């Protein structure tokens, strides 16, 4: 086997395909009970908020934080899930929890 540094000659790693599948499974799964942190937002007041998701609707997450319960819009935020090591744009999960599995499977 020949080792090369030319990216055009490299074959894709089999890990990349499996990793992508893991990401899709994570997006289609249950978020209630997951630890989450806002890493980017169009509303600067939401940056850095972290807590455990206690409820989810079509457009929002309800978080239990140290300061109390907060409702965050999915559309305006990018979330980091430290337990799963995943960063997720809120626009990709803008679905009802019960419909998300079907919709994400269709998007493949």
N, C-alpha and C positions, 0 to 999 in steps of 0.2 A: 504494500500500500504506500502510495506516495503522499507525503505531507506537503502542503502548499499554503502560502500566505495570501494567494490571490483569491479574493472572495468569489469571483466568477467560477473558479474551478472547485470550490468547496461544495460538498453536498450538505443539505440541511441536516442538522442534528435530529435524531429521532426524539430527543427530549422536548424539542420545541412543539411538536405535534401533541405530545401528551400534556404538556403544560397548558396549551391552549384549551384542551378538553377539560382540564381541571378548572380553568377559569370559567368556562361556560357552565359547568356543573355548579360552581359556587354561586354564580349569578342566578341560577334557576332554583337554588335552595332557599331554606328558611333563614331570615335575618333576625328574627326576634330572639333576644338573648345574646346576640353578638356584641362584642366591644367594638366601638367605632370612633374615629376622630376625623374632623373636617380639616382637610389639608389645603383646599383651595375653594374659594367661593366668590361669587360676584358681589356678595354682601360682606364687606370686611369685618363686620361685627360677629359673623359666624365662624371666622377662622379660629382654629385651635380648640373648638368645643369638642369635648370627648365624653363618652359615657356608654351605657349599655342600652341597646334598643329594646324598648318595652312594648311598642306598638308600631304598626306600619299601615299606611293608607296608600291610595293611588299616588298622591303627590307629596306625602310627608313621612318622616320618621319621628317617633316620639322617643326622646332619650331621657334616661335617668342619669343626671349629672350630680356632681358635688353641690352645685348651687340650686338644685331642684330639677323639676321636669321641664324639658324644653322641646318644642316642636320645630323641626328643621325641614325646609323645603328640599326635596330631592333635586329639583331642576336647577337650583342655584349653587349646588355644592359638588365637590369631589371628595369622596370618602375613602379613608384608609381603614382596613380591617386588620388589626395587628395579629390576631390569632390565626388568621388564614394567610396573612402576608399579601393581601390583595388590595389594589387601589382601583376604585370603581367610580366612573363618572355617573352622577345621579341621573343624567338623561337616559342612560342605558337601562336603568331599572325603574323607569317611570311607568309602572304597571301596578295593578292590584296584586297583592301577594299571591292570591289563588290563581291568577291568570299568567303570572310571570313565567312559570315553567313552560307552558304551551307556547307563549310568544317568543321566548328566547330559543326554544328548540326550532321554531319556524325560521328564525333569522339566520341559521347556519347555512 
